[in-house]
């Protein structure tokens, strides 16, 4: 049985690598689009919103209507959509030079839909493949994504540096190789049968259950804990600690991704007792956030940012493991709902920190305090914003502890 699904596992790994391509490539190109095409920052920010809304829409559709889809075909379609989105993203400026932004939007919608499908379907495929340690297999799948982000950032940065930003389309075309490989592997691989609810009312019953809501908020706060530091570490290191951007990105942002991948890889190799790991990880993230926000030492700030990656590594995949264990009969629906929770946390967390930072920088009391501490308003504002984010791992730790105490029983079919 194990050998039967060997190619299927490799197909899932390359599908997750494809997710890391579309997640990391677009933000790397934002300044290129600004320089080459004069696209405003607000329009570039809209691409992020489009990405989030598209993935969330796919999550919700499959949460309630997965029984209406041919799941096996949907799994195999996922990397095909990634290829199509990247091709449109890259070729549209050549064919329609006066409508570059329209091409970026269309490409973003298509490969974001593939990202949503991957979130919803790839994890349950891995969960259904017989394995001695299924929770380790889940961690291995998500470690591939983290390492993929590191690779995409390094390779893309070197490419743009060596061949020039004007050749970004070639870079995008090169990255289509990853989902192409995934598409080929899926064509020659069996897909295990995935469970789906018979009707939407079964999903509504699941959503109303206390145990599921706890799992949902676990991944929401876990996703917020991970994504907030991931998205704000560069600005924090540059603004609050006066670290040059290039070094902040290399030793802060890149090391965050490396430690994220390392944490998931270590659990995939040696992990056990996921409940204990989740509680300790969330507690560690609390310490990292506080250390980053309070410290004025650049080295401590860099280490705190990087170690947040290690501490948050298992919060997302670990929440999926717990939910799959609690609701084994719900199949695709529970993974779709959990993906929606993770995406929601990943969007709300950074936005909340941004709003608090903006408010703090305009507050007269904060301005006066910044003067007494010999800090600029920007420096103190971003520290306050980052400090506020500690609420996410605190709430996550409390919920993981609650799940751990009640893990002995499964809910009734609901």
VMD Tcl script that draws the C-alpha trace (Angstrom):
set ca {
  {0.00 0.00 0.00}
  {2.87 2.33 0.85}
  {4.51 1.92 -2.59}
  {1.14 2.36 -4.32}
  {0.91 5.95 -3.13}
  {4.60 6.87 -3.35}
  {4.14 8.95 -6.52}
  {0.98 10.48 -5.02}
  {3.01 11.79 -2.10}
  {5.60 13.30 -4.45}
  {2.77 14.91 -6.42}
  {1.46 16.46 -3.19}
  {4.93 17.70 -2.26}
  {5.42 19.41 -5.62}
  {1.89 20.84 -5.39}
  {2.85 22.42 -2.06}
  {6.07 23.68 -3.65}
  {3.86 25.33 -6.27}
  {1.99 27.08 -3.47}
  {5.27 28.48 -2.16}
  {6.06 29.78 -5.66}
  {2.85 31.78 -6.03}
  {2.96 32.93 -2.37}
  {6.53 34.23 -2.46}
  {7.03 35.31 -6.09}
  {4.38 38.01 -6.37}
  {5.51 40.11 -3.36}
  {9.11 39.90 -4.61}
  {8.00 41.49 -7.88}
  {5.92 44.33 -6.45}
  {8.69 46.94 -6.65}
  {9.53 45.69 -10.15}
  {5.94 46.29 -11.23}
  {6.06 49.71 -9.61}
  {9.27 50.63 -11.47}
  {8.48 49.14 -14.88}
  {4.76 49.85 -15.16}
  {4.06 52.64 -12.68}
  {1.50 50.56 -10.77}
  {0.52 52.29 -7.52}
  {1.10 50.78 -4.10}
  {-2.64 50.66 -3.48}
  {-3.15 48.64 -6.66}
  {-0.32 46.32 -5.68}
  {-1.90 45.94 -2.24}
  {-5.16 45.06 -3.98}
  {-3.41 42.02 -5.50}
  {-2.80 40.74 -1.95}
  {-6.48 41.27 -1.12}
  {-7.54 39.50 -4.33}
  {-5.28 36.58 -3.43}
  {-6.80 36.30 0.04}
  {-10.42 36.67 -1.09}
  {-10.02 34.08 -3.85}
  {-8.46 31.51 -1.53}
  {-11.09 32.15 1.14}
  {-13.88 31.77 -1.44}
  {-12.48 28.39 -2.52}
  {-12.16 27.33 1.13}
  {-15.80 28.18 1.83}
  {-17.14 26.59 -1.37}
  {-15.44 23.30 -0.56}
  {-16.48 23.57 3.09}
  {-20.17 23.36 2.22}
  {-20.36 21.88 -1.28}
  {-17.42 19.46 -1.55}
  {-19.90 16.61 -2.12}
  {-20.84 18.19 -5.47}
  {-17.30 17.98 -6.86}
  {-15.26 15.13 -8.30}
  {-12.55 15.37 -5.65}
  {-10.01 13.26 -7.53}
  {-10.26 15.50 -10.62}
  {-10.15 18.63 -8.46}
  {-6.88 17.44 -6.87}
  {-5.33 16.83 -10.29}
  {-6.60 20.18 -11.58}
  {-4.81 22.12 -8.82}
  {-1.31 22.33 -10.37}
  {-2.82 22.87 -13.83}
  {-4.44 26.07 -12.57}
  {-1.10 27.13 -11.08}
  {0.56 26.75 -14.49}
  {-2.26 28.66 -16.19}
  {-2.09 31.51 -13.66}
  {1.69 31.87 -13.95}
  {1.52 31.79 -17.75}
  {-1.09 34.57 -17.85}
  {0.87 36.51 -15.23}
  {4.02 36.35 -17.38}
  {2.72 36.53 -20.96}
  {-0.06 39.14 -20.63}
  {2.36 42.13 -20.53}
  {3.87 40.96 -23.82}
  {0.55 40.50 -25.59}
  {-1.35 43.42 -24.03}
  {1.26 45.99 -22.91}
  {-1.47 48.58 -22.28}
  {-3.33 46.31 -19.84}
  {-0.55 44.91 -17.67}
  {-2.46 45.26 -14.40}
  {-5.47 43.39 -15.80}
  {-3.16 40.48 -16.60}
  {-1.69 40.54 -13.11}
  {-5.18 40.47 -11.61}
  {-6.34 37.61 -13.87}
  {-3.21 35.57 -13.21}
  {-3.51 36.22 -9.47}
  {-7.14 35.05 -9.39}
  {-6.28 31.81 -11.21}
  {-3.21 30.80 -9.23}
  {-4.87 31.94 -5.99}
  {-7.73 29.55 -6.79}
  {-5.14 26.79 -7.21}
  {-3.66 27.80 -3.85}
  {-7.09 27.55 -2.24}
  {-7.62 24.10 -3.77}
  {-4.21 22.98 -2.56}
  {-4.98 24.13 1.00}
  {-8.29 22.28 0.96}
  {-7.31 19.06 -0.84}
  {-3.61 18.28 -0.53}
  {-3.58 17.83 3.26}
  {-6.54 15.39 3.30}
  {-4.86 13.38 0.50}
  {-1.76 12.97 2.68}
  {-3.98 12.22 5.70}
  {-5.69 9.37 3.81}
  {-2.47 7.69 2.69}
  {-1.68 4.85 5.12}
  {1.39 5.69 7.22}
  {3.00 4.56 10.46}
  {3.13 8.14 11.76}
  {0.47 10.12 9.83}
  {1.05 13.29 11.86}
  {4.71 13.27 10.78}
  {3.65 12.95 7.15}
  {1.47 16.04 7.56}
  {4.38 17.96 9.04}
  {6.64 16.84 6.19}
  {4.11 18.14 3.66}
  {4.04 21.57 5.29}
  {7.82 21.65 5.71}
  {8.08 21.38 1.93}
  {6.12 24.64 1.65}
  {8.39 26.44 4.11}
  {11.59 25.29 2.42}
  {10.03 26.17 -0.93}
  {9.56 29.78 0.18}
  {13.24 29.95 1.13}
  {14.26 28.56 -2.25}
  {11.93 30.84 -4.22}
  {13.19 33.94 -2.41}
  {16.87 33.06 -2.91}
  {16.62 31.91 -6.54}
  {14.32 34.75 -7.60}
  {16.44 37.41 -5.89}
  {19.61 36.10 -7.55}
  {17.88 35.88 -10.94}
  {16.62 39.46 -10.80}
  {20.04 40.66 -9.62}
  {21.93 38.83 -12.40}
  {19.55 39.23 -15.34}
  {17.69 42.40 -14.46}
  {14.17 43.18 -13.28}
  {13.01 43.68 -16.87}
  {13.30 39.90 -17.38}
  {10.88 39.01 -14.59}
  {8.55 37.28 -17.07}
  {11.26 34.72 -17.83}
  {11.57 34.05 -14.11}
  {7.82 33.47 -13.82}
  {7.94 31.08 -16.79}
  {10.82 29.16 -15.23}
  {8.80 28.64 -12.05}
  {6.00 26.95 -14.04}
  {8.29 23.90 -14.13}
  {7.30 23.07 -10.53}
  {3.51 22.80 -11.06}
  {4.13 21.10 -14.44}
  {6.01 18.34 -12.63}
  {3.16 18.09 -10.13}
  {0.60 17.82 -12.95}
  {2.53 14.96 -14.58}
  {2.90 13.12 -11.28}
  {-0.82 13.41 -10.55}
  {-1.66 12.00 -13.98}
  {0.21 8.77 -13.21}
  {-0.72 8.51 -9.52}
  {-3.78 7.13 -7.73}
  {-5.77 9.48 -5.50}
  {-7.17 7.94 -2.30}
  {-10.90 8.32 -1.79}
  {-11.62 11.39 0.31}
  {-14.67 11.66 2.55}
  {-17.14 14.48 1.97}
  {-20.34 15.42 3.85}
  {-23.56 14.26 2.18}
  {-25.16 17.70 2.44}
  {-24.40 21.27 3.64}
  {-26.51 20.79 6.78}
  {-23.95 18.29 8.04}
  {-21.28 20.98 7.75}
  {-23.48 23.49 9.59}
  {-23.90 20.97 12.37}
  {-20.12 20.57 12.51}
  {-19.57 24.34 12.64}
  {-21.97 24.73 15.56}
  {-20.04 22.21 17.64}
  {-17.91 23.57 20.49}
  {-14.99 21.24 19.77}
  {-14.78 22.31 16.15}
  {-14.96 26.00 17.02}
  {-12.01 25.51 19.37}
  {-10.04 23.85 16.56}
  {-11.06 26.62 14.15}
  {-9.80 29.36 16.45}
  {-6.65 27.34 17.14}
  {-5.62 27.60 13.50}
  {-6.89 31.19 13.24}
  {-4.65 32.37 16.08}
  {-1.86 30.03 14.99}
  {-1.99 31.43 11.45}
  {-2.02 34.98 12.83}
  {1.00 34.21 15.02}
  {2.96 32.89 12.04}
  {1.95 35.38 9.35}
  {2.20 38.53 11.47}
  {5.91 38.10 12.17}
  {6.50 36.82 8.64}
  {5.03 39.98 7.09}
  {6.18 42.56 9.64}
  {9.70 41.38 10.49}
  {11.33 43.23 7.59}
  {9.71 46.58 8.49}
  {10.34 46.02 12.21}
  {14.05 45.29 11.74}
  {14.54 48.23 9.40}
  {12.42 50.83 11.21}
  {12.63 49.88 14.88}
  {16.21 48.59 15.05}
  {17.81 50.56 12.18}
  {19.12 47.40 10.55}
  {19.78 47.89 6.80}
  {17.00 46.27 4.77}
  {19.25 43.83 2.92}
  {20.63 42.43 6.20}
  {17.23 42.46 7.85}
  {15.76 40.47 4.99}
  {18.63 37.98 4.87}
  {19.10 37.38 8.60}
  {15.55 38.15 9.75}
  {12.98 37.32 7.07}
  {14.94 34.53 5.39}
  {15.96 33.01 8.72}
  {12.31 33.10 9.82}
  {11.45 30.93 6.80}
  {14.44 28.66 7.41}
  {13.46 28.11 11.04}
  {9.84 27.55 9.99}
  {11.00 24.80 7.65}
  {13.40 23.40 10.25}
  {10.67 23.13 12.88}
  {8.36 21.22 10.55}
  {11.17 18.99 9.29}
  {12.24 18.10 12.84}
  {8.69 17.13 13.76}
  {8.36 15.11 10.56}
  {11.49 13.19 11.58}
  {11.21 12.89 15.35}
  {7.88 14.40 16.39}
  {5.34 12.93 18.78}
  {2.69 14.21 21.21}
  {1.46 17.01 18.99}
  {-0.65 18.53 21.79}
  {2.37 19.15 24.00}
  {4.34 20.50 21.04}
  {1.57 22.99 20.22}
  {1.29 24.32 23.76}
  {5.06 24.72 24.15}
  {5.38 26.25 20.67}
  {2.71 28.86 21.30}
  {4.30 29.73 24.66}
  {7.66 30.10 22.92}
  {6.08 32.41 20.34}
  {4.83 34.63 23.17}
  {8.41 35.00 24.45}
  {9.72 35.70 20.93}
  {7.14 38.42 20.24}
  {7.80 40.13 23.56}
  {11.57 39.91 23.07}
  {11.33 41.44 19.60}
  {9.00 44.22 20.72}
  {10.80 45.22 23.90}
  {14.46 44.78 22.97}
  {16.56 47.64 21.60}
  {19.46 45.29 20.78}
  {19.58 44.47 17.03}
  {21.04 40.99 17.61}
  {18.28 40.10 20.07}
  {15.70 41.43 17.60}
  {17.10 39.32 14.76}
  {17.20 36.19 16.90}
  {13.64 36.78 18.16}
  {12.32 37.17 14.62}
  {14.07 34.01 13.45}
  {13.05 31.94 16.48}
  {9.42 32.96 15.98}
  {9.61 30.88 12.80}
  {10.67 27.83 14.81}
  {8.02 28.41 17.49}
  {5.15 28.92 15.03}
  {6.25 26.14 12.66}
  {3.74 23.56 13.88}
  {0.83 25.84 14.82}
  {-0.85 25.60 11.39}
  {-0.12 21.95 10.44}
  {-0.53 20.90 14.07}
  {-4.01 22.40 14.16}
  {-4.87 20.38 11.04}
  {-3.56 17.22 12.70}
  {-5.70 17.83 15.78}
  {-8.82 18.61 13.73}
  {-8.38 15.54 11.52}
  {-8.03 13.42 14.66}
  {-11.10 14.97 16.31}
  {-13.33 14.74 13.21}
  {-12.16 11.73 11.15}
  {-15.50 11.33 9.38}
  {-15.71 14.90 8.06}
  {-12.95 14.54 5.46}
  {-12.54 17.42 3.00}
  {-15.04 19.68 4.79}
  {-13.05 19.97 8.01}
  {-9.82 20.68 6.11}
  {-11.60 23.35 4.04}
  {-13.04 25.04 7.12}
  {-9.67 24.92 8.88}
  {-7.97 26.39 5.81}
  {-10.48 29.24 5.91}
  {-9.63 29.81 9.57}
  {-5.91 29.84 8.88}
  {-6.30 32.23 5.94}
  {-8.50 34.51 8.04}
  {-5.93 34.62 10.82}
  {-3.13 35.20 8.33}
  {-4.99 38.22 6.96}
  {-6.38 39.72 10.16}
  {-3.20 39.44 12.25}
  {-0.92 41.63 10.10}
  {-3.78 44.06 9.41}
  {-4.45 44.52 13.13}
  {-0.78 45.17 13.83}
  {-0.70 47.71 11.00}
  {-3.77 49.52 12.33}
  {-2.38 49.66 15.88}
  {0.99 50.87 14.57}
  {-0.65 53.68 12.58}
  {-2.76 54.71 15.57}
  {0.23 54.68 17.92}
  {2.37 56.82 15.62}
  {-0.31 59.54 15.62}
  {-1.09 59.44 19.34}
  {0.25 62.41 21.31}
  {1.01 60.36 24.42}
  {2.99 57.87 22.36}
  {4.87 60.73 20.70}
  {5.78 62.13 24.11}
  {6.88 58.70 25.36}
  {8.99 58.18 22.23}
  {10.84 61.43 23.00}
  {11.56 60.33 26.56}
  {12.85 56.96 25.32}
  {14.96 58.62 22.60}
  {13.00 56.83 19.87}
  {11.25 58.13 16.80}
  {7.47 57.86 16.54}
  {7.88 55.20 13.82}
  {10.20 53.14 16.01}
  {7.97 53.16 19.07}
  {4.80 52.76 16.99}
  {5.98 49.59 15.30}
  {7.19 48.20 18.64}
  {3.74 48.79 20.13}
  {2.12 47.19 17.11}
  {4.35 44.14 17.31}
  {3.84 43.91 21.06}
  {0.07 43.84 20.52}
  {0.51 40.76 18.34}
  {1.50 38.74 21.41}
  {-2.23 38.25 22.00}
  {-2.34 35.74 19.12}
  {0.09 33.13 20.53}
  {-1.34 33.71 24.04}
  {-4.85 32.83 22.86}
  {-3.47 29.98 20.76}
  {-1.65 28.53 23.79}
  {-4.83 28.69 25.88}
  {-6.86 26.92 23.19}
  {-4.22 24.25 22.55}
  {-4.11 23.59 26.29}
  {-7.90 23.20 26.31}
  {-7.78 20.75 23.39}
  {-4.98 18.81 25.09}
  {-7.04 18.35 28.26}
  {-10.05 16.98 26.33}
  {-8.31 14.95 23.63}
  {-9.39 11.61 24.93}
  {-12.79 11.58 23.27}
  {-14.14 12.37 19.82}
  {-17.36 14.26 19.32}
  {-20.40 12.50 18.07}
  {-20.92 12.57 14.33}
  {-21.97 16.15 13.74}
}
mol new
graphics top color blue
foreach p $ca { graphics top sphere $p radius 0.5 }
foreach p [lrange $ca 0 end-1] q [lrange $ca 1 end] { graphics top cylinder $p $q radius 0.2 }
display resetview
